[in-house]
Amino acid sequence: MSEHTRITRGNVDLSQDLDEIVYSRRTIRHYADKKIAPEVYEELISAAVQAPSACNRQEWRFLVVEDKRLLHWLFEQGGATFIDHVPQGILVLHVNRTDNKAYWDPVQSAAAAIMLLQLKAYALGIGSCWVCHLPPKREIRRKFNIPSYYDPIAFVTLGYWTREPARRPRKVAVKSLLAYNRFSFDEPPLPVFDMRVFLRLWARRLYYLLPWRKHLYPWVRKYEKKFYD
Ligand SMILES: Cc1cc2nc3c(=O)[nH]c(=O)nc-3n(C[C@H](O)[C@H](O)[C@H](O)COP(=O)(O)O)c2cc1C
């Protein structure tokens, strides 16, 4: 890295410290059965809300879920299987009123906050997983008493890790991800229509329309998307 991009405070090289956290954080889905203390949650959220937000609205809310029955409900109503085994997590909400539906800026604001939350958690020895495999938003709103003008954006599972995560290399080299001034990436175009995505989309829509979907779980679990590779 060139010299002029380095910022130091006293003896501390901020860029190096940041790299240590950014490059080491990995998603963790198995946790020790240990609760996170309220003051630690406050530290996490204090970091999360340093994120940029559209028009600086900062209209996010963070709902801690540590009641086992509620965690089970999130799984049972069609959320990711591993949610049933986590000690806690945070449901991240954002006001859904925006005039910029094209870029859906509330989601982007909440996503930025989630990223900072995950980095801060990592720095405190807490593993996390950003989860969007969740029951329908309307059902989550009803269950957690969330007003209609908030959208649940994601559930971030949290817990003290039992084993520090290993670094995992990224899939594509940085040079192939970077272009200047025009889209000049050397890659084959994706097909205009992807039958697999189409089928999954409709299967998902139908599945989440079924109020008794939990009874189908033994059959559908083999189709659950795994994000682990
Ligand atoms: C928008 C988003 C949604 C995700 N949803 C899920 C999910 O539903 N279930 C899950 O196990 N992981 C989920 N993940 C975590 C990813 O699987 C994980 O970040 C990815 O495998 C890369 O691993 P890493 O975070 O260790 O780099 C999600 C991540 C993002 C950013």
PDBQT file of the ligand as one rigid body, heavy atoms in Angstrom, charges set to zero:
ROOT
HETATM    1  C1  LIG A 301     -27.437 -10.896   2.320  1.00  0.00    +0.000 C 
HETATM    2  C2  LIG A 301     -26.882 -12.146   2.966  1.00  0.00    +0.000 A 
HETATM    3  C3  LIG A 301     -27.733 -13.176   3.258  1.00  0.00    +0.000 A 
HETATM    4  C4  LIG A 301     -27.245 -14.342   3.877  1.00  0.00    +0.000 A 
HETATM    5  N1  LIG A 301     -28.131 -15.315   4.223  1.00  0.00    +0.000 NA
HETATM    6  C5  LIG A 301     -27.672 -16.425   4.808  1.00  0.00    +0.000 A 
HETATM    7  C6  LIG A 301     -28.596 -17.442   5.212  1.00  0.00    +0.000 A 
HETATM    8  O1  LIG A 301     -29.810 -17.326   5.028  1.00  0.00    +0.000 OA
HETATM    9  N2  LIG A 301     -28.108 -18.557   5.816  1.00  0.00    +0.000 N 
HETATM   10  C7  LIG A 301     -26.768 -18.704   6.064  1.00  0.00    +0.000 A 
HETATM   11  O2  LIG A 301     -26.380 -19.730   6.620  1.00  0.00    +0.000 OA
HETATM   12  N3  LIG A 301     -25.856 -17.746   5.702  1.00  0.00    +0.000 NA
HETATM   13  C8  LIG A 301     -26.283 -16.617   5.086  1.00  0.00    +0.000 A 
HETATM   14  N4  LIG A 301     -25.401 -15.622   4.765  1.00  0.00    +0.000 N 
HETATM   15  C9  LIG A 301     -23.969 -15.762   5.109  1.00  0.00    +0.000 C 
HETATM   16  C10 LIG A 301     -23.157 -16.172   3.890  1.00  0.00    +0.000 C 
HETATM   17  O3  LIG A 301     -23.426 -17.535   3.604  1.00  0.00    +0.000 OA
HETATM   18  C11 LIG A 301     -21.656 -15.968   4.152  1.00  0.00    +0.000 C 
HETATM   19  O4  LIG A 301     -21.415 -14.605   4.350  1.00  0.00    +0.000 OA
HETATM   20  C12 LIG A 301     -20.851 -16.478   2.971  1.00  0.00    +0.000 C 
HETATM   21  O5  LIG A 301     -20.901 -17.885   2.910  1.00  0.00    +0.000 OA
HETATM   22  C13 LIG A 301     -19.402 -16.027   3.023  1.00  0.00    +0.000 C 
HETATM   23  O6  LIG A 301     -18.786 -16.445   4.208  1.00  0.00    +0.000 OA
HETATM   24  P1  LIG A 301     -17.966 -15.386   5.099  1.00  0.00    +0.000 P 
HETATM   25  O7  LIG A 301     -18.975 -14.443   5.717  1.00  0.00    +0.000 OA
HETATM   26  O8  LIG A 301     -17.261 -16.230   6.104  1.00  0.00    +0.000 OA
HETATM   27  O9  LIG A 301     -17.033 -14.662   4.183  1.00  0.00    +0.000 OA
HETATM   28  C14 LIG A 301     -25.854 -14.457   4.164  1.00  0.00    +0.000 A 
HETATM   29  C15 LIG A 301     -25.008 -13.391   3.864  1.00  0.00    +0.000 A 
HETATM   30  C16 LIG A 301     -25.508 -12.250   3.287  1.00  0.00    +0.000 A 
HETATM   31  C17 LIG A 301     -24.571 -11.082   2.997  1.00  0.00    +0.000 C 
ENDROOT
TORSDOF 0
